[in-house]
Structures are given as C-alpha cells and as structure tokens.
Amino acid sequence: MLRKVTDLSDATRLKELIAPSVFNPSVVRLDYLLTTVYAIPQRRLYVWEEDGQPVGILGIERVGREAALLLHIAVDERYRHREIASRMVSGVIAAEGLTALYSETDQESVGFYRAYGFHVTSLGEKHPGIERFSCRWEAA
C-alpha cells in the first residue's frame, strides 16, 4: 500500500530505504535529504508498505501542475522483483494527478524505466566512466 510521508521525525527506516538511491549515502547526506531536501513543499516522499512496514520509497519534486521529477526510488532488496517500484510509480502518478514524470538514472536502472514505459535517452558520460540516462514518461 502506498502512503505519503507526512512525519519525518522518526526517519531511521526512511534513511535505510533511500540509501541505495543516493550517491555516497553518508549519515550526513541522508540527514540532509530528509531534513532539508524533502522539507520543501514541492518535494514529497511516499513509502510502500507491506504488513505495515515500509519496504519501498519514492521521492518526487513537483515542477508544474501535472508534472514531477522522480528524485529517488528504492525497494528493500528482500522485496525486489515483486513489482513494488512499478506500483509506487503508478500510485504516485494517480495520487499527484501527473501527466508527465521525468527522471535521470544510471545503466543499472534503465531496464526498469523502459519496462514501465518511460522514453529513455542517453546523456553520455556525465562523470568519467558513468553513463547517465534521461527518462521521460507522459500520459497517452
């Protein structure tokens, strides 16, 4: 079940979930994400819960009335390959009334975005040896 995060006061599990989607996820960076980045009203966190426990996390930034940037998405490795990430994306699109969703990712996650129906374009190597991709989903 998808739930919008409204209270960041007990963020231990949220940090554990979001860490795999963060470059160099130090304690300081994870604290900053939850206390500063997601404190801005246009940025929102959602969690997917199984048996009342958060097992997936998705963060967006609204960039218009019907568009958003997908900033973070991660699923606890014990719960992967159960379509939770796809259900989170679908749930956020519905909950936020989105007609467009954009993201940037690496080679490891391109398959997920393509399978969901995002249009994927290579951005080349933004960092030496690391190819990045632009991902764009728009409602038909």
Residue pairs with C-beta under 8 A, 6 or more apart in sequence:
1 48
1 49
2 46
2 47
2 48
2 49
2 87
2 88
2 91
2 92
2 95
3 46
3 47
3 48
3 49
4 44
4 45
4 46
4 95
5 14
5 38
5 44
5 45
5 46
5 47
8 14
8 34
8 35
8 38
8 39
8 45
11 34
13 53
13 54
14 34
14 45
14 47
14 54
14 57
15 30
15 31
15 33
15 34
16 76
17 47
17 54
17 55
17 56
17 57
17 74
17 75
17 76
18 25
18 30
18 33
18 34
18 57
18 59
18 72
18 74
19 25
19 30
19 74
20 74
20 77
21 57
21 72
21 73
21 74
22 29
22 30
22 33
22 72
33 72
37 43
37 71
38 44
38 45
38 59
40 61
42 61
42 62
42 63
43 59
43 60
43 61
43 62
43 71
44 59
44 60
44 61
44 62
44 96
45 57
45 58
45 59
46 57
46 58
46 59
46 60
46 88
46 91
46 92
46 95
47 54
47 55
47 56
47 57
47 58
48 54
48 55
48 56
48 57
48 58
48 75
48 84
48 87
48 88
48 91
49 55
50 79
50 84
55 75
55 76
55 78
55 79
55 84
56 73
56 74
56 75
56 76
56 79
56 84
56 85
56 88
57 72
57 73
57 74
57 75
58 70
58 72
58 73
58 85
58 88
58 89
58 92
59 70
59 71
59 72
59 73
60 68
60 69
60 70
60 71
60 92
60 96
60 101
61 68
61 69
61 71
62 68
62 96
63 69
63 102
64 100
66 97
66 98
66 99
66 100
67 98
67 99
67 100
67 101
67 102
68 92
68 96
68 98
68 100
68 101
68 102
69 101
69 102
69 103
70 89
70 101
70 102
70 103
70 135
71 103
73 85
73 88
73 89
73 103
75 84
75 85
75 88
85 112
86 112
86 115
86 116
89 101
89 116
89 137
92 98
92 101
93 101
93 137
93 139
98 139
99 138
99 139
100 136
100 137
100 138
100 139
101 118
101 136
101 137
102 134
102 135
102 136
102 137
103 113
103 118
103 134
103 135
104 123
104 132
104 133
104 134
104 135
105 113
105 132
105 133
105 135
106 130
106 131
106 132
106 133
107 131
107 133
110 120
110 133
110 135
113 120
113 133
113 135
113 137
114 120
116 137
117 137
118 135
118 136
118 137
119 135
119 136
119 137
119 138
120 133
120 134
120 135
121 133
121 134
121 136
122 131
122 132
122 133
122 134
123 131
123 132
123 133
123 134
124 131
124 132
125 131
125 132
126 132
